[in-house]
Amino acid sequence: MSGESEADITALFGAASRGDTEALARAAELLHEELRAIASRALAGGRRGQTLRTTALVNEAYVKLVGAPGEPFEGRSHFLAVAAKSMRSILVDYARARSARKRGGGWKRAPLDDVLDAVEIDQLDLVALDEALNRLERRSERQARTVELRFFAGLTIDETAQALGVSHGTVENDWRFARAWLHRELGGGDEP
């Protein structure tokens, strides 16, 4: 975080919640490398031929994070969790649009389309994962958030516990259950 403490980041988010847009931009700048790491993990995921650039995904997520009014960020973990969810949404929307085009449906040009046209994402897997996470969220919102924070944001067990306001053991249990549940839901059989 280039010398900035967790308290400094939290103070910037506090100032942003009081309307200081420069504070939000500064906090996002300080967390830029962590945002890139989240984007990189979101793009990896084993999808063959993935050529989407990390920078493009970070930029699109940044626009969503700072451009839309919403609840104020409580700190680093909360901001990164919302960023991970935003990136997941961007990738799933793109996968659905690509799938629709392949089926001959119409599509609208989105801000990332110029960069994303070269992407060869296994859309079915990404869409299936998103649908499974949505089903898990209806069953247990906390377990779905755990997957987003661990898988998409790359947070540790302790960071996830802090972001969710639960214990280390609760996150371990949720993570273990959610992985097994998703494995089964995505056609991996009964055993993870």
C-alpha positions in Angstrom: 0.0 0.0 0.0 3.0 2.3 -0.6 3.5 3.3 3.0 -0.2 4.0 3.8 -1.6 2.3 6.8 -4.9 0.6 7.1 -6.1 3.5 9.3 -5.1 5.9 6.5 -7.1 4.0 4.0 -10.1 3.8 6.3 -9.9 7.5 7.0 -10.0 8.2 3.2 -13.1 6.0 2.9 -14.6 8.0 5.8 -13.9 11.3 4.0 -15.4 9.8 0.9 -18.6 8.9 2.7 -18.9 12.6 3.7 -18.7 13.6 0.0 -15.0 14.0 -0.6 -14.7 12.5 -4.1 -10.9 13.1 -4.1 -10.6 10.9 -1.0 -12.3 8.0 -2.8 -10.1 8.4 -5.8 -7.0 8.5 -3.6 -8.0 5.4 -1.7 -8.6 3.6 -5.0 -5.2 4.7 -6.3 -3.6 3.4 -3.1 -5.3 0.1 -3.6 -4.7 -0.1 -7.3 -2.2 -3.0 -7.1 -4.7 -5.0 -5.0 -7.4 -4.2 -7.6 -5.1 -5.5 -10.4 -4.5 -8.7 -8.4 -8.2 -9.2 -8.0 -8.8 -8.6 -11.7 -5.9 -11.0 -12.6 -7.4 -13.7 -10.4 -10.9 -13.1 -11.9 -9.5 -13.4 -15.4 -7.4 -16.5 -14.7 -9.8 -19.1 -13.4 -8.7 -21.7 -16.0 -10.6 -20.2 -18.9 -8.8 -21.2 -22.1 -7.6 -18.4 -24.4 -8.3 -15.6 -22.0 -6.8 -12.4 -23.4 -8.8 -9.7 -21.5 -6.4 -7.2 -20.1 -6.3 -6.7 -16.3 -6.1 -3.0 -16.7 -9.4 -2.9 -18.7 -11.2 -4.9 -16.1 -9.8 -2.7 -13.3 -10.8 0.5 -15.1 -14.4 -0.7 -15.8 -14.8 -1.8 -12.1 -13.4 1.6 -11.0 -16.0 3.4 -13.0 -18.7 1.3 -11.5 -17.3 1.7 -7.9 -16.9 5.5 -8.0 -19.6 6.4 -10.5 -22.6 5.0 -8.8 -23.9 6.2 -5.5 -24.1 3.5 -3.0 -23.3 2.6 0.6 -20.0 4.1 1.8 -17.0 1.8 2.0 -16.1 0.8 5.5 -12.5 0.1 4.8 -10.0 -1.8 2.6 -11.7 -5.2 2.9 -15.1 -3.8 2.1 -13.9 -1.9 -0.9 -12.0 -4.9 -2.3 -15.1 -7.1 -1.7 -17.3 -4.7 -3.6 -14.6 -4.5 -6.4 -14.5 -8.3 -6.7 -18.3 -8.4 -7.0 -18.2 -5.7 -9.6 -15.6 -7.5 -11.6 -17.6 -10.7 -11.4 -20.6 -8.9 -12.7 -18.7 -7.3 -15.6 -17.2 -10.7 -16.7 -20.6 -12.4 -16.4 -22.3 -9.7 -18.4 -19.7 -9.9 -21.1 -19.9 -13.7 -21.2 -23.7 -13.5 -21.6 -23.4 -10.9 -24.4 -20.8 -13.1 -26.2 -23.0 -16.1 -25.9 -26.0 -14.2 -27.2 -23.9 -13.0 -30.2 -22.9 -16.6 -31.0 -26.5 -17.6 -31.0 -27.3 -14.7 -33.4 -28.9 -12.4 -30.9 -28.4 -8.6 -31.0 -26.0 -7.0 -28.7 -25.2 -3.5 -27.4 -21.7 -2.1 -27.5 -20.4 -1.8 -23.9 -17.4 0.3 -22.9 -15.1 -2.7 -22.8 -16.2 -4.2 -26.1 -13.2 -2.9 -28.0 -10.8 -4.6 -25.6 -12.9 -7.6 -25.0 -13.6 -8.6 -28.7 -10.4 -10.6 -28.7 -11.4 -12.6 -25.5 -12.0 -16.3 -25.8 -13.8 -16.9 -22.5 -15.4 -20.2 -21.8 -18.7 -18.4 -21.2 -20.6 -21.4 -20.2 -18.4 -22.0 -17.2 -18.4 -18.4 -16.1 -22.2 -18.1 -16.5 -22.7 -21.5 -14.8 -20.5 -20.4 -11.9 -22.5 -17.1 -11.6 -25.8 -18.9 -11.6 -24.5 -21.4 -9.0 -23.3 -18.5 -6.8 -26.7 -16.9 -7.1 -28.3 -20.1 -6.0 -25.9 -20.4 -3.1 -26.6 -16.8 -2.2 -30.3 -17.6 -1.8 -29.4 -20.5 0.4 -26.7 -18.6 2.4 -25.7 -15.1 1.6 -22.6 -15.3 3.9 -21.3 -18.4 2.2 -21.7 -16.7 -1.3 -19.9 -13.6 0.0 -17.2 -15.9 1.4 -16.7 -17.4 -2.1 -16.6 -13.9 -3.7 -14.0 -12.7 -1.1 -11.8 -15.7 -1.2 -12.0 -16.7 -4.9 -12.6 -13.4 -6.7 -10.9 -10.9 -4.3 -8.2 -13.3 -3.1 -8.6 -12.3 0.5 -7.2 -14.5 3.2 -9.4 -16.3 5.7 -8.6 -13.6 8.3 -9.3 -10.8 5.8 -12.6 -12.5 4.8 -13.6 -12.9 8.5 -12.9 -9.2 9.1 -14.9 -8.1 6.0 -17.8 -10.3 7.0 -17.6 -9.6 10.7 -17.4 -13.3 11.6 -14.8 -15.6 13.2 -11.9 -17.3 11.4 -13.5 -20.7 12.1 -16.8 -19.6 10.6 -15.1 -18.5 7.3 -13.2 -21.8 7.2 -16.4 -23.7 7.6 -18.3 -21.6 5.1 -15.4 -21.8 2.6 -15.2 -25.6 2.9 -19.0 -26.0 2.6 -19.4 -23.6 -0.3 -16.6 -25.2 -2.3 -18.1 -28.6 -1.9 -21.6 -27.3 -2.7 -20.4 -25.5 -5.8 -18.5 -28.6 -6.9 -21.7 -30.6 -6.8 -23.8 -27.9 -8.4 -21.3 -27.5 -11.3 -21.5 -31.1 -12.1 -18.4 -32.3 -10.3 -20.2 -35.1 -8.4 -20.9 -35.6 -4.8 -17.3 -35.4 -3.5 -15.1 -32.3 -4.0 
